[in-house]
Amino acid sequence: MEFIDLSAQRKRLGVDLDSAILAVLEGGHYILGPEVAELELALANRTSARHAITCASGTDALMLVLMAWGISAGDAVLVPAFTFAATAEVVSLLGATPVFVDVDPVNYNLDPLSVARTATKIAEGPLRPAAVIAVDLFGQPADYGAIATTARHFDMRVLSDAAQSFGASRSGVSTGAMGVPAATSFFPAKPLGCYGDGGAVFTDDDELAAIVRSLRVHGQGDDKYDNVRVGINSRLDTVQAAVLLAKLRIFNEEVAQRQLIANRYGELLRGVAEVPVTDPGTVSAWAQYTIKLNNRDQAAVALRKAGIPSAVYYPKALSEQVAFLSCPTDPAGLPVSAELGKRVLSLPMHPYLSVQDQERVAAVLLEASVSA
Ligand SMILES: *Cc1c(COP(=O)(O)O)cnc(C)c1O
């Protein structure tokens, strides 16, 4: 059993994918070729965002937006403590200060009360609360309405880290079009993944879009040899765009399949573990299916012995990682992030997971819970 079975998808796409890649090789436009423009249109259509701007990774997508906003030394950027390192790393790379806030114990997304408490405290000191990055953890969109209300009160910008949630929606609105700029990732294991690194920025703001387009090509003005700002090299290569276009054609079906698999896990694991809960009106992209267990480590060992892969996303709050030990946190502490680190376990999740495999996972977890 695979944790994420990319080879099943590869088999399904077969020669379509081969010929798409071959066409790029023959076409000779390896960086920002015609497939990249085609993909950007398709991504904008899929999400209803006004602009989709591809780039070299999800990490770069986050950083490009912060760069466009001029986030720099003296700025505090509030980020959840329970997320992947990239969310906070981009803040530090720009010389600004990541400030860790806690998450909600049910949906694992940013807790607006923690944001308000922390921004109030930061505003009393030397740093300016400049922005907040909300993460759509495990594929479920954060509540951008509530977060934007809190952020407005402190005059903070909001960025969506949608690296795990491409394909999700809240109240019928797709990830990428939730009223704030969003950054997604096309890392192979994400819901829509390519065969290398890739990412995209989504925004409805024409000016922001133009700046991000400039920043990703060395701060170009009229052309590459006209430099109007300091930028970076962060372009999507054309082969990856061709791969993503081929995968987009089956993507809606795959998202629906992930939902069926999540529903089935929910039934199979009732009474065995705390299963994920989605907010009313949200459709998750199910990047991960993450349960909570009191005997998490024993359960992981039992699964491993049965040949079933699992993973702990994330074992530690980012505030406890060596790289971020000196960063400020919510003055009330980060109890939810700390507890989740001890109890979460992510199970195999991909659109091609069989009923039999899901039943095996559930049987092993049931036995581990009985013997605990
Ligand atoms: C994967 C991920 C990123 C980074 O994306 P890359 O494409 O790997 O750079 C950022 N934030 C979160 C929450 C992620 O899961």
The ligand as a Tripos MOL2 file, in Angstrom:
@<TRIPOS>MOLECULE
LIG
   15    15     1     0     0
SMALL
NO_CHARGES

@<TRIPOS>ATOM
      1 C1          4.1130   22.0460    0.6280 C.3       1 LIG1
      2 C2          3.8550   23.2480    1.4120 C.ar      1 LIG1
      3 C3          4.4960   24.4760    1.1450 C.ar      1 LIG1
      4 C4          5.6420   24.6200    0.1810 C.3       1 LIG1
      5 O1          5.4230   24.1970   -1.1000 O.3       1 LIG1
      6 P1          6.6930   23.7740   -2.0030 P.3       1 LIG1
      7 O2          6.0920   23.7000   -3.3810 O.co2     1 LIG1
      8 O3          7.1850   22.4760   -1.5050 O.co2     1 LIG1
      9 O4          7.6930   24.8700   -1.9100 O.co2     1 LIG1
     10 C5          4.1140   25.5930    1.8740 C.ar      1 LIG1
     11 N1          3.1700   25.5140    2.8240 N.ar      1 LIG1
     12 C6          2.5400   24.3650    3.1190 C.ar      1 LIG1
     13 C7          1.4960   24.3690    4.1820 C.3       1 LIG1
     14 C8          2.8640   23.1900    2.4430 C.ar      1 LIG1
     15 O5          2.2520   22.0410    2.7580 O.3       1 LIG1
@<TRIPOS>BOND
     1     1     2 1
     2     2     3 ar
     3     2    14 ar
     4     3     4 1
     5     3    10 ar
     6     4     5 1
     7     5     6 1
     8     6     7 2
     9     6     8 1
    10     6     9 1
    11    10    11 ar
    12    11    12 ar
    13    12    13 1
    14    12    14 ar
    15    14    15 1
@<TRIPOS>SUBSTRUCTURE
     1 LIG1         1 GROUP 0 **** ****
